[in-house]
């Protein structure tokens, strides 16, 4: 082949420029071939063909990495002039995001993925779930007010009206509704207490019962001497007992009975006695007199009966004595008559006319 000796350096055959031979080595002056290969970003036997978009480097044998969608890397350097796809970083976009980061340029931090796990480098989603108090694919949404915990599936308990619990712990920062206690307000008041913070004690509920944990009212009623829904009001002076429904009796003028027992601590009005001043002294005296009178009548009657019995015994004795005499006389008379019957008749006649002795 003819070679023009007048051609400039780095040309070949008919003074055609050499391709992009590696290292700046001139091509063959006759064939134009690059004996050492092509520079990065070029291909072909003469090293005159630029790399196909999406490839780069020596012989265009390297693929672009994760350049931004719709763009290609530089055919020589492999760099992505328009940036990287989400989840990748570096000049050539060939380095994944550091764990805990994601997105464009790996500039976004993972949200509240479950402790010990990281989000996906591209999407930012948390494949193992969220920390307590967070929700959503990326765990970047706080729980809806009134919910808390893992997956925001737990409801707040009895936080103070108008407030909500902490999205993570479930605790009530502003306190509890009346009748509840504990950090989460999920524990009812101990029996015998009620109200805000369970700091109020039940009043005078009926013995053996307790007040309502919220209202403090006594559903089974009050102890004697107390009234009101909460049994925290003493009986009105002049009343006492269960429900304060009993009136004091005849306590000393100007004084009242005890609200529980109904007793009169300062004594009774005139004519009344006993602890409650509810017994009339006059009625008691009359009863005593009547009793004495009755006893007297009974005693007198008994005396009369005894006297009558004695008289009856005396009369009976007299009658019996007379009967005995009469019987004896009749026996004598019968004896005399029999004796006269055995004697001669002359004497019988005389017997009929015997004088009376």
NUMIPA-490814 format. One record per residue (C-alpha): residue number from 1; residue in one letter; x, y, z. Coordinates in steps of 0.001 Angstrom, whole numbers. Layout:
BEGIN
<node resi="NUM" resn="A" u="X" v="Y" w="Z"/>
...
//
This chain:
BEGIN
<node resi="1" resn="X" u="0" v="0" w="0"/>
<node resi="2" resn="X" u="1217" v="3457" w="-765"/>
<node resi="3" resn="X" u="2178" v="5641" w="2136"/>
<node resi="4" resn="X" u="2449" v="9353" w="1669"/>
<node resi="5" resn="X" u="5601" v="10437" w="3362"/>
<node resi="6" resn="X" u="4281" v="13979" w="3592"/>
<node resi="7" resn="X" u="1420" v="12987" w="5963"/>
<node resi="8" resn="X" u="1370" v="14404" w="9457"/>
<node resi="9" resn="X" u="2236" v="12251" w="12446"/>
<node resi="10" resn="X" u="-589" v="10047" w="13848"/>
<node resi="11" resn="X" u="-2090" v="9518" w="10448"/>
<node resi="12" resn="X" u="-2147" v="6540" w="8189"/>
<node resi="13" resn="X" u="-2478" v="5558" w="4534"/>
<node resi="14" resn="X" u="-3778" v="8598" w="2692"/>
<node resi="15" resn="X" u="-3031" v="10851" w="5668"/>
<node resi="16" resn="X" u="-6235" v="9814" w="7512"/>
<node resi="17" resn="X" u="-6135" v="10513" w="11259"/>
<node resi="18" resn="X" u="-5559" v="7567" w="13545"/>
<node resi="19" resn="X" u="-8345" v="6522" w="15888"/>
<node resi="20" resn="X" u="-8299" v="6756" w="19708"/>
<node resi="21" resn="X" u="-5434" v="4410" w="20309"/>
<node resi="22" resn="X" u="-4688" v="3671" w="23968"/>
<node resi="23" resn="X" u="-1947" v="5619" w="25628"/>
<node resi="24" resn="X" u="-1612" v="8024" w="22703"/>
<node resi="25" resn="X" u="319" v="5430" w="20752"/>
<node resi="26" resn="X" u="156" v="6199" w="16995"/>
<node resi="27" resn="X" u="-1748" v="3810" w="14848"/>
<node resi="28" resn="X" u="-146" v="1753" w="12169"/>
<node resi="29" resn="X" u="761" v="4125" w="9276"/>
<node resi="30" resn="X" u="-472" v="1731" w="6683"/>
<node resi="31" resn="X" u="-3493" v="-87" w="8260"/>
<node resi="32" resn="X" u="-4468" v="2496" w="10874"/>
<node resi="33" resn="X" u="-4836" v="-243" w="13511"/>
<node resi="34" resn="X" u="-4082" v="491" w="17165"/>
<node resi="35" resn="X" u="-1659" v="-2153" w="18244"/>
<node resi="36" resn="X" u="-2242" v="-1402" w="21962"/>
<node resi="37" resn="X" u="-6035" v="-1184" w="21770"/>
<node resi="38" resn="X" u="-8409" v="1740" w="22144"/>
<node resi="39" resn="X" u="-8690" v="4425" w="24723"/>
<node resi="40" resn="X" u="-11592" v="4113" w="27173"/>
<node resi="41" resn="X" u="-14885" v="5073" w="25552"/>
<node resi="42" resn="X" u="-13895" v="3857" w="22069"/>
<node resi="43" resn="X" u="-14225" v="630" w="20212"/>
<node resi="44" resn="X" u="-13682" v="-865" w="16766"/>
<node resi="45" resn="X" u="-10556" v="-2062" w="14991"/>
<node resi="46" resn="X" u="-9507" v="1484" w="14254"/>
<node resi="47" resn="X" u="-10777" v="2797" w="17664"/>
<node resi="48" resn="X" u="-12904" v="5350" w="15899"/>
<node resi="49" resn="X" u="-16342" v="4140" w="17232"/>
<node resi="50" resn="X" u="-17610" v="5724" w="20501"/>
<node resi="51" resn="X" u="-19129" v="3389" w="23108"/>
<node resi="52" resn="X" u="-22807" v="2533" w="22786"/>
<node resi="53" resn="X" u="-24902" v="4488" w="25346"/>
<node resi="54" resn="X" u="-24982" v="2483" w="28580"/>
<node resi="55" resn="X" u="-21427" v="1245" w="28158"/>
<node resi="56" resn="X" u="-18095" v="2775" w="28907"/>
<node resi="57" resn="X" u="-14458" v="2145" w="29532"/>
<node resi="58" resn="X" u="-11812" v="195" w="27674"/>
<node resi="59" resn="X" u="-13331" v="-1519" w="24668"/>
<node resi="60" resn="X" u="-16743" v="-277" w="25926"/>
<node resi="61" resn="X" u="-16905" v="-3511" w="27860"/>
<node resi="62" resn="X" u="-18208" v="-1943" w="31111"/>
<node resi="63" resn="X" u="-21888" v="-1229" w="31709"/>
<node resi="64" resn="X" u="-23055" v="1941" w="33309"/>
<node resi="65" resn="X" u="-24171" v="1421" w="36897"/>
<node resi="66" resn="X" u="-27290" v="2993" w="38471"/>
<node resi="67" resn="X" u="-27389" v="6339" w="36762"/>
<node resi="68" resn="X" u="-30580" v="8301" w="37153"/>
<node resi="69" resn="X" u="-33391" v="6777" w="35139"/>
<node resi="70" resn="X" u="-33351" v="8096" w="31553"/>
<node resi="71" resn="X" u="-29707" v="9088" w="31626"/>
<node resi="72" resn="X" u="-26466" v="7283" w="30799"/>
<node resi="73" resn="X" u="-23002" v="7376" w="32171"/>
<node resi="74" resn="X" u="-20051" v="9071" w="30516"/>
<node resi="75" resn="X" u="-18621" v="6698" w="27911"/>
<node resi="76" resn="X" u="-15087" v="7252" w="29119"/>
<node resi="77" resn="X" u="-15302" v="7678" w="32892"/>
<node resi="78" resn="X" u="-18501" v="5780" w="33561"/>
<node resi="79" resn="X" u="-19709" v="8593" w="35752"/>
<node resi="80" resn="X" u="-23391" v="9582" w="35908"/>
<node resi="81" resn="X" u="-23552" v="13307" w="35155"/>
<node resi="82" resn="X" u="-27247" v="13592" w="36129"/>
<node resi="83" resn="X" u="-26940" v="11692" w="39374"/>
<node resi="84" resn="X" u="-27934" v="8260" w="40612"/>
<node resi="85" resn="X" u="-31051" v="6252" w="40976"/>
<node resi="86" resn="X" u="-32522" v="6132" w="44447"/>
<node resi="87" resn="X" u="-30547" v="3902" w="46756"/>
<node resi="88" resn="X" u="-27205" v="4446" w="45070"/>
<node resi="89" resn="X" u="-24320" v="6822" w="45460"/>
<node resi="90" resn="X" u="-20818" v="7611" w="44193"/>
<node resi="91" resn="X" u="-19631" v="9213" w="40947"/>
<node resi="92" resn="X" u="-20471" v="6076" w="38992"/>
<node resi="93" resn="X" u="-23570" v="5280" w="41143"/>
<node resi="94" resn="X" u="-22150" v="1862" w="41832"/>
<node resi="95" resn="X" u="-22241" v="2075" w="45657"/>
<node resi="96" resn="X" u="-25365" v="1145" w="47610"/>
<node resi="97" resn="X" u="-26602" v="3485" w="50324"/>
<node resi="98" resn="X" u="-25063" v="3119" w="53753"/>
<node resi="99" resn="X" u="-27487" v="1106" w="55972"/>
<node resi="100" resn="X" u="-29920" v="3509" w="57572"/>
<node resi="101" resn="X" u="-30092" v="5769" w="54529"/>
<node resi="102" resn="X" u="-32053" v="5558" w="51329"/>
<node resi="103" resn="X" u="-33391" v="7472" w="48358"/>
<node resi="104" resn="X" u="-31826" v="9909" w="45919"/>
<node resi="105" resn="X" u="-28185" v="10349" w="46717"/>
<node resi="106" resn="X" u="-28790" v="8302" w="49882"/>
<node resi="107" resn="X" u="-29581" v="11573" w="51576"/>
<node resi="108" resn="X" u="-32714" v="10348" w="53351"/>
<node resi="109" resn="X" u="-32552" v="8601" w="56693"/>
<node resi="110" resn="X" u="-34642" v="5553" w="57436"/>
<node resi="111" resn="X" u="-37581" v="6372" w="59671"/>
<node resi="112" resn="X" u="-38677" v="4309" w="62650"/>
<node resi="113" resn="X" u="-38009" v="795" w="61472"/>
<node resi="114" resn="X" u="-38135" v="-1921" w="64085"/>
<node resi="115" resn="X" u="-35099" v="-1741" w="66366"/>
<node resi="116" resn="X" u="-32189" v="-3671" w="64892"/>
<node resi="117" resn="X" u="-33467" v="-3487" w="61316"/>
<node resi="118" resn="X" u="-32979" v="-966" w="58494"/>
<node resi="119" resn="X" u="-35110" v="258" w="55685"/>
<node resi="120" resn="X" u="-34749" v="-717" w="52061"/>
<node resi="121" resn="X" u="-32025" v="1377" w="50372"/>
<node resi="122" resn="X" u="-34237" v="2280" w="47454"/>
<node resi="123" resn="X" u="-37804" v="2556" w="48786"/>
<node resi="124" resn="X" u="-37109" v="3418" w="52412"/>
<node resi="125" resn="X" u="-39676" v="835" w="53506"/>
<node resi="126" resn="X" u="-39202" v="-1198" w="56672"/>
<node resi="127" resn="X" u="-39491" v="-4898" w="55778"/>
<node resi="128" resn="X" u="-39521" v="-6040" w="59422"/>
<node resi="129" resn="X" u="-42070" v="-3533" w="60670"/>
<node resi="130" resn="X" u="-42026" v="-394" w="62764"/>
<node resi="131" resn="X" u="-40995" v="657" w="66209"/>
<node resi="132" resn="X" u="-43796" v="1114" w="68702"/>
<node resi="133" resn="X" u="-45771" v="4256" w="68036"/>
<node resi="134" resn="X" u="-45234" v="4334" w="64282"/>
<node resi="135" resn="X" u="-47037" v="3027" w="61257"/>
<node resi="136" resn="X" u="-46935" v="3013" w="57443"/>
<node resi="137" resn="X" u="-44674" v="1215" w="54969"/>
<node resi="138" resn="X" u="-41798" v="3529" w="55828"/>
<node resi="139" resn="X" u="-42741" v="3800" w="59493"/>
<node resi="140" resn="X" u="-42796" v="7540" w="59123"/>
<node resi="141" resn="X" u="-46362" v="8108" w="60312"/>
<node resi="142" resn="X" u="-47073" v="8531" w="63993"/>
<node resi="143" resn="X" u="-49961" v="6591" w="65514"/>
<node resi="144" resn="X" u="-53377" v="8157" w="65171"/>
<node resi="145" resn="X" u="-54199" v="10026" w="68413"/>
<node resi="146" resn="X" u="-55790" v="7569" w="70814"/>
<node resi="147" resn="X" u="-53659" v="4624" w="69670"/>
<node resi="148" resn="X" u="-50159" v="3482" w="70560"/>
<node resi="149" resn="X" u="-47684" v="639" w="70547"/>
<node resi="150" resn="X" u="-46579" v="-1866" w="67931"/>
<node resi="151" resn="X" u="-48419" v="-1204" w="64707"/>
<node resi="152" resn="X" u="-50510" v="1351" w="66574"/>
<node resi="153" resn="X" u="-52902" v="-1480" w="67367"/>
<node resi="154" resn="X" u="-53356" v="-642" w="71068"/>
<node resi="155" resn="X" u="-55926" v="1877" w="72249"/>
<node resi="156" resn="X" u="-55158" v="4455" w="74902"/>
<node resi="157" resn="X" u="-56729" v="3641" w="78237"/>
<node resi="158" resn="X" u="-58471" v="6167" w="80474"/>
<node resi="159" resn="X" u="-56388" v="9286" w="79954"/>
<node resi="160" resn="X" u="-57782" v="12574" w="81204"/>
<node resi="161" resn="X" u="-60687" v="13740" w="79071"/>
<node resi="162" resn="X" u="-59423" v="15783" w="76115"/>
<node resi="163" resn="X" u="-55940" v="14299" w="76204"/>
<node resi="164" resn="X" u="-54361" v="11252" w="74575"/>
<node resi="165" resn="X" u="-51668" v="8820" w="75559"/>
<node resi="166" resn="X" u="-48102" v="8869" w="74285"/>
<node resi="167" resn="X" u="-47915" v="7162" w="70883"/>
<node resi="168" resn="X" u="-45014" v="4959" w="71940"/>
<node resi="169" resn="X" u="-45441" v="4165" w="75637"/>
<node resi="170" resn="X" u="-49195" v="4499" w="75999"/>
<node resi="171" resn="X" u="-48684" v="6623" w="79103"/>
<node resi="172" resn="X" u="-51016" v="9536" w="79860"/>
<node resi="173" resn="X" u="-48894" v="12686" w="80318"/>
<node resi="174" resn="X" u="-51795" v="14783" w="81578"/>
<node resi="175" resn="X" u="-53090" v="12240" w="84044"/>
<node resi="176" resn="X" u="-56071" v="9918" w="84251"/>
<node resi="177" resn="X" u="-59812" v="10197" w="84210"/>
<node resi="178" resn="X" u="-61450" v="10007" w="87603"/>
<node resi="179" resn="X" u="-61464" v="6490" w="88950"/>
<node resi="180" resn="X" u="-58272" v="5338" w="87235"/>
<node resi="181" resn="X" u="-54593" v="5254" w="88126"/>
<node resi="182" resn="X" u="-51187" v="4127" w="86841"/>
<node resi="183" resn="X" u="-48901" v="5565" w="84166"/>
<node resi="184" resn="X" u="-51223" v="4243" w="81446"/>
<node resi="185" resn="X" u="-54405" v="4872" w="83450"/>
<node resi="186" resn="X" u="-55348" v="1250" w="82994"/>
<node resi="187" resn="X" u="-55727" v="369" w="86679"/>
<node resi="188" resn="X" u="-59002" v="987" w="88497"/>
<node resi="189" resn="X" u="-58911" v="2701" w="91894"/>
<node resi="190" resn="X" u="-58281" v="466" w="94885"/>
<node resi="191" resn="X" u="-61643" v="-289" w="96591"/>
<node resi="192" resn="X" u="-62333" v="2451" w="99075"/>
<node resi="193" resn="X" u="-60823" v="5208" w="96933"/>
<node resi="194" resn="X" u="-62177" v="7232" w="94023"/>
<node resi="195" resn="X" u="-61795" v="10353" w="91913"/>
<node resi="196" resn="X" u="-58840" v="12019" w="90234"/>
<node resi="197" resn="X" u="-55726" v="9970" w="90813"/>
<node resi="198" resn="X" u="-57738" v="7782" w="93215"/>
<node resi="199" resn="X" u="-56663" v="10214" w="95926"/>
<node resi="200" resn="X" u="-60106" v="10605" w="97513"/>
<node resi="201" resn="X" u="-61362" v="8182" w="100145"/>
<node resi="202" resn="X" u="-64919" v="6887" w="100160"/>
<node resi="203" resn="X" u="-67044" v="8549" w="102822"/>
<node resi="204" resn="X" u="-69498" v="6739" w="105097"/>
<node resi="205" resn="X" u="-70872" v="4073" w="102774"/>
<node resi="206" resn="X" u="-72866" v="1275" w="104351"/>
<node resi="207" resn="X" u="-70599" v="-1077" w="106304"/>
<node resi="208" resn="X" u="-69193" v="-3771" w="104022"/>
<node resi="209" resn="X" u="-69697" v="-1763" w="100829"/>
<node resi="210" resn="X" u="-67517" v="720" w="98911"/>
<node resi="211" resn="X" u="-68195" v="3766" w="96806"/>
<node resi="212" resn="X" u="-68095" v="3940" w="93020"/>
<node resi="213" resn="X" u="-64513" v="4370" w="91779"/>
<node resi="214" resn="X" u="-65435" v="7318" w="89546"/>
<node resi="215" resn="X" u="-68261" v="9223" w="91256"/>
<node resi="216" resn="X" u="-67602" v="8334" w="94893"/>
<node resi="217" resn="X" u="-71310" v="7593" w="95355"/>
<node resi="218" resn="X" u="-72447" v="4784" w="97669"/>
<node resi="219" resn="X" u="-74742" v="2455" w="95678"/>
<node resi="220" resn="X" u="-75820" v="463" w="98754"/>
<node resi="221" resn="X" u="-76596" v="3443" w="100943"/>
<node resi="222" resn="X" u="-74993" v="5117" w="103960"/>
<node resi="223" resn="X" u="-73988" v="4213" w="107471"/>
<node resi="224" resn="X" u="-76364" v="5399" w="110166"/>
<node resi="225" resn="X" u="-76076" v="9107" w="110761"/>
<node resi="226" resn="X" u="-75056" v="10037" w="107211"/>
<node resi="227" resn="X" u="-76846" v="11072" w="104047"/>
<node resi="228" resn="X" u="-76301" v="12215" w="100453"/>
<node resi="229" resn="X" u="-75231" v="10323" w="97329"/>
<node resi="230" resn="X" u="-71664" v="10111" w="98639"/>
<node resi="231" resn="X" u="-72706" v="9700" w="102288"/>
<node resi="232" resn="X" u="-70553" v="12664" w="103172"/>
<node resi="233" resn="X" u="-73251" v="14795" w="104786"/>
<node resi="234" resn="X" u="-74095" v="14341" w="108452"/>
<node resi="235" resn="X" u="-77769" v="14104" w="109451"/>
<node resi="236" resn="X" u="-79556" v="17428" w="109837"/>
<node resi="237" resn="X" u="-79680" v="18319" w="113572"/>
<node resi="238" resn="X" u="-82781" v="16744" w="115033"/>
<node resi="239" resn="X" u="-82577" v="13590" w="112902"/>
<node resi="240" resn="X" u="-80567" v="10395" w="113204"/>
<node resi="241" resn="X" u="-80196" v="6791" w="112110"/>
<node resi="242" resn="X" u="-80340" v="5053" w="108742"/>
<node resi="243" resn="X" u="-80930" v="7606" w="106003"/>
<node resi="244" resn="X" u="-81422" v="10243" w="108726"/>
<node resi="245" resn="X" u="-85118" v="9289" w="108628"/>
<node resi="246" resn="X" u="-85625" v="9077" w="112420"/>
<node resi="247" resn="X" u="-86452" v="12163" w="114491"/>
<node resi="248" resn="X" u="-84845" v="12838" w="117842"/>
<node resi="249" resn="X" u="-87195" v="12239" w="120801"/>
<node resi="250" resn="X" u="-87527" v="14530" w="123844"/>
<node resi="251" resn="X" u="-83940" v="15683" w="124321"/>
<node resi="252" resn="X" u="-83339" v="18568" w="126696"/>
<node resi="253" resn="X" u="-84552" v="21831" w="125195"/>
<node resi="254" resn="X" u="-81845" v="23441" w="123072"/>
<node resi="255" resn="X" u="-79987" v="20190" w="122500"/>
<node resi="256" resn="X" u="-80226" v="17480" w="119848"/>
<node resi="257" resn="X" u="-79653" v="13755" w="119823"/>
<node resi="258" resn="X" u="-76549" v="12012" w="118495"/>
<node resi="259" resn="X" u="-76736" v="11593" w="114703"/>
<node resi="260" resn="X" u="-75900" v="7879" w="114887"/>
<node resi="261" resn="X" u="-77487" v="6506" w="118058"/>
<node resi="262" resn="X" u="-80350" v="8943" w="118640"/>
<node resi="263" resn="X" u="-79277" v="9270" w="122284"/>
<node resi="264" resn="X" u="-79573" v="12590" w="124102"/>
<node resi="265" resn="X" u="-76122" v="13443" w="125524"/>
<node resi="266" resn="X" u="-77409" v="16430" w="127550"/>
<node resi="267" resn="X" u="-80389" v="14640" w="129068"/>
<node resi="268" resn="X" u="-84164" v="14689" w="128609"/>
<node resi="269" resn="X" u="-87007" v="17146" w="128876"/>
<node resi="270" resn="X" u="-89049" v="16930" w="132047"/>
<node resi="271" resn="X" u="-91299" v="13902" w="132121"/>
<node resi="272" resn="X" u="-89112" v="11771" w="129869"/>
<node resi="273" resn="X" u="-86373" v="9282" w="130563"/>
<node resi="274" resn="X" u="-83959" v="6664" w="129045"/>
<node resi="275" resn="X" u="-80964" v="7216" w="126725"/>
<node resi="276" resn="X" u="-83149" v="8382" w="123843"/>
<node resi="277" resn="X" u="-85659" v="10213" w="126066"/>
<node resi="278" resn="X" u="-88437" v="8234" w="124434"/>
<node resi="279" resn="X" u="-90185" v="6836" w="127568"/>
<node resi="280" resn="X" u="-92820" v="8864" w="129471"/>
<node resi="281" resn="X" u="-92155" v="8907" w="133218"/>
<node resi="282" resn="X" u="-95892" v="9503" w="133972"/>
<node resi="283" resn="X" u="-97038" v="6497" w="132042"/>
<node resi="284" resn="X" u="-94457" v="4415" w="133846"/>
<node resi="285" resn="X" u="-95719" v="5610" w="137326"/>
<node resi="286" resn="X" u="-99326" v="4910" w="136427"/>
<node resi="287" resn="X" u="-98363" v="1479" w="135282"/>
<node resi="288" resn="X" u="-96560" v="922" w="138594"/>
<node resi="289" resn="X" u="-99637" v="2080" w="140596"/>
<node resi="290" resn="X" u="-101940" v="-77" w="138543"/>
<node resi="291" resn="X" u="-99659" v="-3015" w="139116"/>
<node resi="292" resn="X" u="-99614" v="-2391" w="142879"/>
<node resi="293" resn="X" u="-103374" v="-2059" w="142915"/>
<node resi="294" resn="X" u="-103752" v="-5265" w="140995"/>
<node resi="295" resn="X" u="-101424" v="-7042" w="143393"/>
<node resi="296" resn="X" u="-103473" v="-5672" w="146349"/>
<node resi="297" resn="X" u="-106737" v="-6842" w="144823"/>
<node resi="298" resn="X" u="-105299" v="-10255" w="144146"/>
<node resi="299" resn="X" u="-103963" v="-10452" w="147724"/>
<node resi="300" resn="X" u="-107307" v="-9425" w="149216"/>
<node resi="301" resn="X" u="-109171" v="-11906" w="147086"/>
<node resi="302" resn="X" u="-106808" v="-14637" w="148161"/>
<node resi="303" resn="X" u="-107427" v="-13723" w="151823"/>
<node resi="304" resn="X" u="-111178" v="-13906" w="151371"/>
<node resi="305" resn="X" u="-110880" v="-17290" w="149720"/>
<node resi="306" resn="X" u="-108721" v="-18605" w="152587"/>
<node resi="307" resn="X" u="-111259" v="-17283" w="155151"/>
<node resi="308" resn="X" u="-114132" v="-18946" w="153338"/>
<node resi="309" resn="X" u="-112229" v="-22209" w="153230"/>
<node resi="310" resn="X" u="-111611" v="-22016" w="157014"/>
<node resi="311" resn="X" u="-115311" v="-21290" w="157683"/>
<node resi="312" resn="X" u="-116304" v="-24176" w="155419"/>
<node resi="313" resn="X" u="-113983" v="-26480" w="157347"/>
<node resi="314" resn="X" u="-115473" v="-25353" w="160725"/>
<node resi="315" resn="X" u="-119059" v="-25812" w="159492"/>
<node resi="316" resn="X" u="-118181" v="-29230" w="158136"/>
<node resi="317" resn="X" u="-116659" v="-30186" w="161489"/>
<node resi="318" resn="X" u="-119768" v="-29073" w="163423"/>
<node resi="319" resn="X" u="-122100" v="-30936" w="161099"/>
<node resi="320" resn="X" u="-120020" v="-34073" w="161348"/>
<node resi="321" resn="X" u="-119951" v="-33840" w="165157"/>
<node resi="322" resn="X" u="-123742" v="-33525" w="165334"/>
<node resi="323" resn="X" u="-124194" v="-36483" w="163027"/>
<node resi="324" resn="X" u="-121961" v="-38585" w="165263"/>
<node resi="325" resn="X" u="-124083" v="-37672" w="168349"/>
<node resi="326" resn="X" u="-127309" v="-38502" w="166606"/>
<node resi="327" resn="X" u="-126001" v="-41883" w="165509"/>
<node resi="328" resn="X" u="-124866" v="-42680" w="169061"/>
<node resi="329" resn="X" u="-128305" v="-41770" w="170555"/>
<node resi="330" resn="X" u="-130058" v="-43916" w="168015"/>
<node resi="331" resn="X" u="-127865" v="-46870" w="169012"/>
<node resi="332" resn="X" u="-128781" v="-46407" w="172731"/>
<node resi="333" resn="X" u="-132460" v="-46158" w="171957"/>
<node resi="334" resn="X" u="-132377" v="-49333" w="169922"/>
<node resi="335" resn="X" u="-130646" v="-51120" w="172810"/>
<node resi="336" resn="X" u="-133302" v="-50060" w="175371"/>
<node resi="337" resn="X" u="-136186" v="-51131" w="173142"/>
<node resi="338" resn="X" u="-134752" v="-54611" w="172638"/>
<node resi="339" resn="X" u="-134256" v="-55039" w="176374"/>
<node resi="340" resn="X" u="-137838" v="-54084" w="177126"/>
<node resi="341" resn="X" u="-139088" v="-56586" w="174595"/>
<node resi="342" resn="X" u="-137526" v="-59429" w="176596"/>
<node resi="343" resn="X" u="-139245" v="-58410" w="179830"/>
<node resi="344" resn="X" u="-142886" v="-59307" w="180896"/>
<node resi="345" resn="X" u="-145688" v="-57375" w="179384"/>
<node resi="346" resn="X" u="-146550" v="-55644" w="182599"/>
<node resi="347" resn="X" u="-143389" v="-53747" w="182334"/>
<node resi="348" resn="X" u="-143931" v="-52942" w="178683"/>
<node resi="349" resn="X" u="-146989" v="-50980" w="179411"/>
<node resi="350" resn="X" u="-145230" v="-49055" w="181996"/>
<node resi="351" resn="X" u="-142460" v="-48369" w="179603"/>
<node resi="352" resn="X" u="-144709" v="-46583" w="177221"/>
<node resi="353" resn="X" u="-145481" v="-43997" w="179856"/>
<node resi="354" resn="X" u="-142064" v="-43499" w="181366"/>
<node resi="355" resn="X" u="-141261" v="-40008" w="182481"/>
<node resi="356" resn="X" u="-138894" v="-38010" w="180640"/>
<node resi="357" resn="X" u="-135556" v="-37712" w="182327"/>
//
